[in-house]
Amino acid sequence: MDCIKTPDHKDEILRSRVESTRVLGKAMRLIASLPPVWVQMSTAHIYGDPPTVVCTEDSSLGCGLAPLVGKAWEEAFHDSVLPSQRGVVLRTSFVVGRDRGAGRGALATLGPLAKMA
């Protein structure tokens, strides 16, 4: 959410991830043909914002709002995925950056969209 992180907004951000994951878990228990794999979005910001560290699944988790939300989101997923399913957590993020030989990051997509507004 693009907002000032008031206590209400922080709560809304957290609940939007956790509650929607729980609803999906409940829905999984009601369908006849269960998907064998559940791929759940998460956030690479679960590691915080270490400026010089390359994070892996074994890295320490960070502190602050984004890591708190990420931890709760993944916990809700692990509590919801069924034993017969393969659960996959996809920790993603995007980079807003300049072209330094590896592409322009998200600016290549976001820039033209902003100009249209």
TAUR-V787051 format. One record per run of one state. SS is the DSSP state (A for helix, B for strand, O for the rest). FROM is the first residue (numbers start at 0). TO is the last residue. If there is no record, write none. Layout:
ss;from;to
SS;FROM;TO
SS;FROM;TO
This chain:
ss;from;to
O;0;5
A;6;27
O;28;35
B;36;42
A;43;46
O;47;63
A;64;79
O;80;84
B;85;91
O;92;94
B;95;95
O;96;103
B;104;104
O;105;105
A;106;115
O;116;116
